[in-house]
Amino acid sequence: MFNAMVIPMLENVLHGFPSVLIAYGQTGSGKTYSMLGVGGGRHSGMLQHSLRWLLSKSESSSIDLTAVEVYGIHTTKLEFYDLFMTLA
């Protein structure tokens, strides 16, 4: 899936286009595991693989990344969580 779907998206990023990778599904279906992995190493998620790929292909040594987790409790109420926000 990474080679077929994510790499073409990342190639667009290198050409200056914004991209969004979405994991959607039922609770417990593996969305977080697929995106973030477990403990790094050989169990890395799509996010880690994407960052490694971008850094290996980019002329820059830094990347700006935004990650958001959204929970839809009802179709009229969505809650957004900034995954990089540090709690005081």
TILO-860338 format. One record per atom (N, C-alpha, C): residue number from 1; residue in three letters; x, y, z. Coordinates in Angstrom, 2 decimals, decimal comma. Example, Ala and Ser with C-alpha at 12.3 -4.5 7.8 and 13.67 -1.06 7.14 Angstrom:
@i: 1; aa: ALA; x: 13,19; y: -5,69; z: 7,80
@i: 1; aa: ALA; x: 12,30; y: -4,50; z: 7,80
@i: 1; aa: ALA; x: 13,20; y: -3,30; z: 7,80
@i: 2; aa: SER; x: 12,85; y: -2,25; z: 7,08
@i: 2; aa: SER; x: 13,67; y: -1,06; z: 7,14
@i: 2; aa: SER; x: 12,90; y: 0,03; z: 7,87
END
This chain:
@i: 1; aa: MET; x: 0,82; y: -1,18; z: 0,00
@i: 1; aa: MET; x: 0,00; y: 0,00; z: 0,00
@i: 1; aa: MET; x: 0,88; y: 1,26; z: 0,00
@i: 2; aa: PHE; x: 1,97; y: 1,24; z: 0,74
@i: 2; aa: PHE; x: 2,83; y: 2,42; z: 0,81
@i: 2; aa: PHE; x: 3,36; y: 2,78; z: -0,58
@i: 3; aa: ASN; x: 3,88; y: 1,79; z: -1,30
@i: 3; aa: ASN; x: 4,43; y: 2,06; z: -2,64
@i: 3; aa: ASN; x: 3,37; y: 2,51; z: -3,63
@i: 4; aa: ALA; x: 2,21; y: 1,89; z: -3,56
@i: 4; aa: ALA; x: 1,15; y: 2,18; z: -4,56
@i: 4; aa: ALA; x: 0,40; y: 3,47; z: -4,27
@i: 5; aa: MET; x: 0,20; y: 3,81; z: -3,00
@i: 5; aa: MET; x: -0,65; y: 4,94; z: -2,68
@i: 5; aa: MET; x: 0,08; y: 6,12; z: -2,05
@i: 6; aa: VAL; x: 1,02; y: 5,85; z: -1,17
@i: 6; aa: VAL; x: 1,64; y: 6,94; z: -0,41
@i: 6; aa: VAL; x: 2,78; y: 7,59; z: -1,19
@i: 7; aa: ILE; x: 3,62; y: 6,80; z: -1,85
@i: 7; aa: ILE; x: 4,74; y: 7,39; z: -2,57
@i: 7; aa: ILE; x: 4,29; y: 8,37; z: -3,65
@i: 8; aa: PRO; x: 3,26; y: 8,06; z: -4,47
@i: 8; aa: PRO; x: 2,80; y: 9,08; z: -5,42
@i: 8; aa: PRO; x: 2,36; y: 10,38; z: -4,74
@i: 9; aa: MET; x: 1,74; y: 10,26; z: -3,58
@i: 9; aa: MET; x: 1,34; y: 11,44; z: -2,82
@i: 9; aa: MET; x: 2,57; y: 12,22; z: -2,35
@i: 10; aa: LEU; x: 3,58; y: 11,50; z: -1,86
@i: 10; aa: LEU; x: 4,80; y: 12,15; z: -1,39
@i: 10; aa: LEU; x: 5,57; y: 12,81; z: -2,54
@i: 11; aa: GLU; x: 5,52; y: 12,22; z: -3,71
@i: 11; aa: GLU; x: 6,16; y: 12,84; z: -4,88
@i: 11; aa: GLU; x: 5,48; y: 14,18; z: -5,18
@i: 12; aa: ASN; x: 4,17; y: 14,25; z: -5,02
@i: 12; aa: ASN; x: 3,47; y: 15,52; z: -5,20
@i: 12; aa: ASN; x: 3,91; y: 16,54; z: -4,16
@i: 13; aa: VAL; x: 4,14; y: 16,09; z: -2,93
@i: 13; aa: VAL; x: 4,62; y: 16,98; z: -1,87
@i: 13; aa: VAL; x: 5,96; y: 17,59; z: -2,28
@i: 14; aa: LEU; x: 6,85; y: 16,77; z: -2,83
@i: 14; aa: LEU; x: 8,16; y: 17,27; z: -3,26
@i: 14; aa: LEU; x: 8,03; y: 18,32; z: -4,37
@i: 15; aa: HIS; x: 6,92; y: 18,28; z: -5,10
@i: 15; aa: HIS; x: 6,68; y: 19,27; z: -6,15
@i: 15; aa: HIS; x: 5,86; y: 20,46; z: -5,65
@i: 16; aa: GLY; x: 5,68; y: 20,56; z: -4,33
@i: 16; aa: GLY; x: 5,05; y: 21,73; z: -3,74
@i: 16; aa: GLY; x: 3,56; y: 21,65; z: -3,48
@i: 17; aa: PHE; x: 2,96; y: 20,49; z: -3,67
@i: 17; aa: PHE; x: 1,52; y: 20,35; z: -3,43
@i: 17; aa: PHE; x: 1,27; y: 19,80; z: -2,03
@i: 18; aa: PRO; x: 0,29; y: 20,35; z: -1,30
@i: 18; aa: PRO; x: -0,06; y: 19,78; z: 0,01
@i: 18; aa: PRO; x: -0,74; y: 18,43; z: -0,16
@i: 19; aa: SER; x: -0,62; y: 17,58; z: 0,84
@i: 19; aa: SER; x: -1,24; y: 16,26; z: 0,79
@i: 19; aa: SER; x: -1,84; y: 15,90; z: 2,13
@i: 20; aa: VAL; x: -2,82; y: 15,02; z: 2,08
@i: 20; aa: VAL; x: -3,49; y: 14,53; z: 3,29
@i: 20; aa: VAL; x: -3,59; y: 13,02; z: 3,19
@i: 21; aa: LEU; x: -3,16; y: 12,34; z: 4,23
@i: 21; aa: LEU; x: -3,29; y: 10,89; z: 4,31
@i: 21; aa: LEU; x: -4,30; y: 10,61; z: 5,42
@i: 22; aa: ILE; x: -5,37; y: 9,92; z: 5,07
@i: 22; aa: ILE; x: -6,47; y: 9,69; z: 6,01
@i: 22; aa: ILE; x: -6,62; y: 8,20; z: 6,28
@i: 23; aa: ALA; x: -6,75; y: 7,87; z: 7,56
@i: 23; aa: ALA; x: -7,09; y: 6,50; z: 7,95
@i: 23; aa: ALA; x: -8,52; y: 6,55; z: 8,49
@i: 24; aa: TYR; x: -9,39; y: 5,79; z: 7,89
@i: 24; aa: TYR; x: -10,81; y: 5,83; z: 8,25
@i: 24; aa: TYR; x: -11,28; y: 4,40; z: 8,51
@i: 25; aa: GLY; x: -12,05; y: 4,21; z: 9,55
@i: 25; aa: GLY; x: -12,59; y: 2,88; z: 9,79
@i: 25; aa: GLY; x: -13,17; y: 2,73; z: 11,17
@i: 26; aa: GLN; x: -13,65; y: 1,55; z: 11,41
@i: 26; aa: GLN; x: -14,30; y: 1,19; z: 12,66
@i: 26; aa: GLN; x: -13,29; y: 1,20; z: 13,81
@i: 27; aa: THR; x: -13,78; y: 1,47; z: 15,00
@i: 27; aa: THR; x: -12,95; y: 1,41; z: 16,20
@i: 27; aa: THR; x: -12,30; y: 0,04; z: 16,31
@i: 28; aa: GLY; x: -10,99; y: 0,03; z: 16,57
@i: 28; aa: GLY; x: -10,27; y: -1,23; z: 16,74
@i: 28; aa: GLY; x: -9,81; y: -1,88; z: 15,45
@i: 29; aa: SER; x: -9,98; y: -1,19; z: 14,33
@i: 29; aa: SER; x: -9,62; y: -1,81; z: 13,04
@i: 29; aa: SER; x: -8,15; y: -1,63; z: 12,67
@i: 30; aa: GLY; x: -7,38; y: -0,86; z: 13,44
@i: 30; aa: GLY; x: -5,95; y: -0,73; z: 13,19
@i: 30; aa: GLY; x: -5,51; y: 0,57; z: 12,55
@i: 31; aa: LYS; x: -6,34; y: 1,60; z: 12,61
@i: 31; aa: LYS; x: -5,98; y: 2,89; z: 12,00
@i: 31; aa: LYS; x: -4,74; y: 3,49; z: 12,66
@i: 32; aa: THR; x: -4,72; y: 3,57; z: 13,97
@i: 32; aa: THR; x: -3,59; y: 4,15; z: 14,68
@i: 32; aa: THR; x: -2,34; y: 3,32; z: 14,45
@i: 33; aa: TYR; x: -2,46; y: 2,01; z: 14,50
@i: 33; aa: TYR; x: -1,32; y: 1,13; z: 14,25
@i: 33; aa: TYR; x: -0,78; y: 1,34; z: 12,85
@i: 34; aa: SER; x: -1,66; y: 1,46; z: 11,87
@i: 34; aa: SER; x: -1,23; y: 1,66; z: 10,49
@i: 34; aa: SER; x: -0,52; y: 3,00; z: 10,31
@i: 35; aa: MET; x: -1,01; y: 4,03; z: 10,96
@i: 35; aa: MET; x: -0,44; y: 5,36; z: 10,79
@i: 35; aa: MET; x: 0,80; y: 5,58; z: 11,65
@i: 36; aa: LEU; x: 0,78; y: 5,12; z: 12,90
@i: 36; aa: LEU; x: 1,87; y: 5,42; z: 13,83
@i: 36; aa: LEU; x: 2,76; y: 4,23; z: 14,15
@i: 37; aa: GLY; x: 2,29; y: 3,01; z: 13,92
@i: 37; aa: GLY; x: 3,08; y: 1,84; z: 14,24
@i: 37; aa: GLY; x: 3,16; y: 1,61; z: 15,73
@i: 38; aa: VAL; x: 4,07; y: 0,73; z: 16,12
@i: 38; aa: VAL; x: 4,26; y: 0,43; z: 17,54
@i: 38; aa: VAL; x: 5,76; y: 0,36; z: 17,82
@i: 39; aa: GLY; x: 6,25; y: 1,26; z: 18,65
@i: 39; aa: GLY; x: 7,63; y: 1,20; z: 19,12
@i: 39; aa: GLY; x: 8,72; y: 1,45; z: 18,10
@i: 40; aa: GLY; x: 8,40; y: 1,89; z: 16,91
@i: 40; aa: GLY; x: 9,44; y: 2,18; z: 15,91
@i: 40; aa: GLY; x: 10,04; y: 0,91; z: 15,32
@i: 41; aa: GLY; x: 11,17; y: 1,06; z: 14,67
@i: 41; aa: GLY; x: 11,85; y: -0,09; z: 14,07
@i: 41; aa: GLY; x: 11,03; y: -0,74; z: 12,98
@i: 42; aa: ARG; x: 10,96; y: -2,05; z: 13,02
@i: 42; aa: ARG; x: 10,25; y: -2,79; z: 11,96
@i: 42; aa: ARG; x: 8,73; y: -2,67; z: 12,07
@i: 43; aa: HIS; x: 8,25; y: -2,09; z: 13,15
@i: 43; aa: HIS; x: 6,82; y: -1,88; z: 13,34
@i: 43; aa: HIS; x: 6,43; y: -0,42; z: 13,16
@i: 44; aa: SER; x: 7,19; y: 0,28; z: 12,32
@i: 44; aa: SER; x: 6,90; y: 1,69; z: 12,05
@i: 44; aa: SER; x: 5,61; y: 1,81; z: 11,25
@i: 45; aa: GLY; x: 4,93; y: 2,93; z: 11,45
@i: 45; aa: GLY; x: 3,70; y: 3,19; z: 10,72
@i: 45; aa: GLY; x: 3,96; y: 4,00; z: 9,45
@i: 46; aa: MET; x: 2,88; y: 4,32; z: 8,75
@i: 46; aa: MET; x: 2,99; y: 5,07; z: 7,51
@i: 46; aa: MET; x: 3,64; y: 6,43; z: 7,73
@i: 47; aa: LEU; x: 3,38; y: 7,06; z: 8,86
@i: 47; aa: LEU; x: 3,95; y: 8,37; z: 9,14
@i: 47; aa: LEU; x: 5,48; y: 8,30; z: 9,17
@i: 48; aa: GLN; x: 6,03; y: 7,34; z: 9,90
@i: 48; aa: GLN; x: 7,48; y: 7,21; z: 9,98
@i: 48; aa: GLN; x: 8,09; y: 6,85; z: 8,63
@i: 49; aa: HIS; x: 7,45; y: 5,93; z: 7,91
@i: 49; aa: HIS; x: 7,95; y: 5,56; z: 6,57
@i: 49; aa: HIS; x: 7,92; y: 6,77; z: 5,64
@i: 50; aa: SER; x: 6,86; y: 7,56; z: 5,73
@i: 50; aa: SER; x: 6,73; y: 8,75; z: 4,88
@i: 50; aa: SER; x: 7,82; y: 9,76; z: 5,18
@i: 51; aa: LEU; x: 8,08; y: 10,01; z: 6,46
@i: 51; aa: LEU; x: 9,12; y: 10,96; z: 6,83
@i: 51; aa: LEU; x: 10,49; y: 10,48; z: 6,36
@i: 52; aa: ARG; x: 10,79; y: 9,21; z: 6,55
@i: 52; aa: ARG; x: 12,07; y: 8,67; z: 6,08
@i: 52; aa: ARG; x: 12,21; y: 8,83; z: 4,57
@i: 53; aa: TRP; x: 11,14; y: 8,50; z: 3,84
@i: 53; aa: TRP; x: 11,16; y: 8,59; z: 2,38
@i: 53; aa: TRP; x: 11,37; y: 10,04; z: 1,95
@i: 54; aa: LEU; x: 10,63; y: 10,97; z: 2,55
@i: 54; aa: LEU; x: 10,77; y: 12,38; z: 2,20
@i: 54; aa: LEU; x: 12,18; y: 12,90; z: 2,48
@i: 55; aa: LEU; x: 12,73; y: 12,56; z: 3,63
@i: 55; aa: LEU; x: 14,08; y: 13,03; z: 3,97
@i: 55; aa: LEU; x: 15,12; y: 12,44; z: 3,03
@i: 56; aa: SER; x: 14,91; y: 11,22; z: 2,56
@i: 56; aa: SER; x: 15,88; y: 10,60; z: 1,64
@i: 56; aa: SER; x: 15,80; y: 11,22; z: 0,24
@i: 57; aa: LYS; x: 14,66; y: 11,77; z: -0,14
@i: 57; aa: LYS; x: 14,48; y: 12,33; z: -1,48
@i: 57; aa: LYS; x: 14,60; y: 13,84; z: -1,54
@i: 58; aa: SER; x: 14,46; y: 14,51; z: -0,41
@i: 58; aa: SER; x: 14,43; y: 15,97; z: -0,37
@i: 58; aa: SER; x: 15,83; y: 16,55; z: -0,33
@i: 59; aa: GLU; x: 15,97; y: 17,74; z: -0,90
@i: 59; aa: GLU; x: 17,23; y: 18,47; z: -0,82
@i: 59; aa: GLU; x: 17,35; y: 19,19; z: 0,52
@i: 60; aa: SER; x: 16,25; y: 19,32; z: 1,22
@i: 60; aa: SER; x: 16,21; y: 19,99; z: 2,52
@i: 60; aa: SER; x: 16,40; y: 18,96; z: 3,63
@i: 61; aa: SER; x: 16,89; y: 19,43; z: 4,76
@i: 61; aa: SER; x: 17,05; y: 18,52; z: 5,90
@i: 61; aa: SER; x: 15,97; y: 18,73; z: 6,95
@i: 62; aa: SER; x: 14,95; y: 19,54; z: 6,62
@i: 62; aa: SER; x: 13,84; y: 19,73; z: 7,56
@i: 62; aa: SER; x: 12,52; y: 19,62; z: 6,82
@i: 63; aa: ILE; x: 11,50; y: 19,20; z: 7,56
@i: 63; aa: ILE; x: 10,17; y: 19,01; z: 7,00
@i: 63; aa: ILE; x: 9,16; y: 19,58; z: 7,99
@i: 64; aa: ASP; x: 8,19; y: 20,35; z: 7,49
@i: 64; aa: ASP; x: 7,09; y: 20,83; z: 8,32
@i: 64; aa: ASP; x: 5,96; y: 19,81; z: 8,24
@i: 65; aa: LEU; x: 5,50; y: 19,35; z: 9,38
@i: 65; aa: LEU; x: 4,48; y: 18,31; z: 9,42
@i: 65; aa: LEU; x: 3,36; y: 18,75; z: 10,35
@i: 66; aa: THR; x: 2,13; y: 18,53; z: 9,92
@i: 66; aa: THR; x: 0,97; y: 18,76; z: 10,75
@i: 66; aa: THR; x: 0,18; y: 17,47; z: 10,83
@i: 67; aa: ALA; x: -0,20; y: 17,07; z: 12,02
@i: 67; aa: ALA; x: -0,99; y: 15,86; z: 12,20
@i: 67; aa: ALA; x: -2,19; y: 16,18; z: 13,07
@i: 68; aa: VAL; x: -3,33; y: 15,69; z: 12,68
@i: 68; aa: VAL; x: -4,57; y: 15,93; z: 13,41
@i: 68; aa: VAL; x: -5,30; y: 14,61; z: 13,54
@i: 69; aa: GLU; x: -5,88; y: 14,38; z: 14,70
@i: 69; aa: GLU; x: -6,70; y: 13,21; z: 14,91
@i: 69; aa: GLU; x: -8,13; y: 13,70; z: 15,12
@i: 70; aa: VAL; x: -9,08; y: 13,13; z: 14,41
@i: 70; aa: VAL; x: -10,47; y: 13,58; z: 14,47
@i: 70; aa: VAL; x: -11,33; y: 12,42; z: 14,92
@i: 71; aa: TYR; x: -12,18; y: 12,68; z: 15,89
@i: 71; aa: TYR; x: -13,15; y: 11,70; z: 16,33
@i: 71; aa: TYR; x: -14,54; y: 12,20; z: 16,00
@i: 72; aa: GLY; x: -15,31; y: 11,41; z: 15,30
@i: 72; aa: GLY; x: -16,68; y: 11,80; z: 14,99
@i: 72; aa: GLY; x: -17,63; y: 11,05; z: 15,90
@i: 73; aa: ILE; x: -18,14; y: 11,73; z: 16,88
@i: 73; aa: ILE; x: -19,08; y: 11,12; z: 17,81
@i: 73; aa: ILE; x: -20,47; y: 11,06; z: 17,16
@i: 74; aa: HIS; x: -20,87; y: 12,16; z: 16,60
@i: 74; aa: HIS; x: -22,10; y: 12,26; z: 15,83
@i: 74; aa: HIS; x: -21,76; y: 13,01; z: 14,55
@i: 75; aa: THR; x: -22,55; y: 12,86; z: 13,54
@i: 75; aa: THR; x: -22,25; y: 13,57; z: 12,30
@i: 75; aa: THR; x: -22,31; y: 15,07; z: 12,48
@i: 76; aa: THR; x: -22,92; y: 15,55; z: 13,55
@i: 76; aa: THR; x: -23,00; y: 16,99; z: 13,78
@i: 76; aa: THR; x: -21,94; y: 17,47; z: 14,77
@i: 77; aa: LYS; x: -21,16; y: 16,55; z: 15,33
@i: 77; aa: LYS; x: -20,15; y: 16,96; z: 16,31
@i: 77; aa: LYS; x: -18,84; y: 16,23; z: 16,01
@i: 78; aa: LEU; x: -17,85; y: 16,97; z: 15,58
@i: 78; aa: LEU; x: -16,52; y: 16,42; z: 15,36
@i: 78; aa: LEU; x: -15,56; y: 17,07; z: 16,34
@i: 79; aa: GLU; x: -14,64; y: 16,29; z: 16,89
@i: 79; aa: GLU; x: -13,64; y: 16,82; z: 17,79
@i: 79; aa: GLU; x: -12,27; y: 16,65; z: 17,14
@i: 80; aa: PHE; x: -11,51; y: 17,74; z: 17,07
@i: 80; aa: PHE; x: -10,19; y: 17,73; z: 16,47
@i: 80; aa: PHE; x: -9,13; y: 17,79; z: 17,56
@i: 81; aa: TYR; x: -8,08; y: 17,00; z: 17,42
@i: 81; aa: TYR; x: -6,97; y: 16,98; z: 18,37
@i: 81; aa: TYR; x: -5,68; y: 17,18; z: 17,61
@i: 82; aa: ASP; x: -4,90; y: 18,19; z: 18,00
@i: 82; aa: ASP; x: -3,60; y: 18,43; z: 17,39
@i: 82; aa: ASP; x: -2,62; y: 17,46; z: 18,05
@i: 83; aa: LEU; x: -2,08; y: 16,54; z: 17,27
@i: 83; aa: LEU; x: -1,21; y: 15,49; z: 17,82
@i: 83; aa: LEU; x: 0,16; y: 16,02; z: 18,25
@i: 84; aa: PHE; x: 0,51; y: 17,24; z: 17,79
@i: 84; aa: PHE; x: 1,81; y: 17,79; z: 18,14
@i: 84; aa: PHE; x: 1,73; y: 18,88; z: 19,21
@i: 85; aa: MET; x: 0,55; y: 19,16; z: 19,72
@i: 85; aa: MET; x: 0,39; y: 20,19; z: 20,74
@i: 85; aa: MET; x: 0,93; y: 19,66; z: 22,06
@i: 86; aa: THR; x: 1,80; y: 20,42; z: 22,69
@i: 86; aa: THR; x: 2,32; y: 20,02; z: 24,00
@i: 86; aa: THR; x: 1,38; y: 20,54; z: 25,07
@i: 87; aa: LEU; x: 1,09; y: 19,70; z: 26,02
@i: 87; aa: LEU; x: 0,19; y: 20,07; z: 27,12
@i: 87; aa: LEU; x: 0,99; y: 20,75; z: 28,22
@i: 88; aa: ALA; x: 0,48; y: 21,83; z: 28,72
@i: 88; aa: ALA; x: 1,18; y: 22,58; z: 29,78
@i: 88; aa: ALA; x: 0,87; y: 22,01; z: 31,14
END
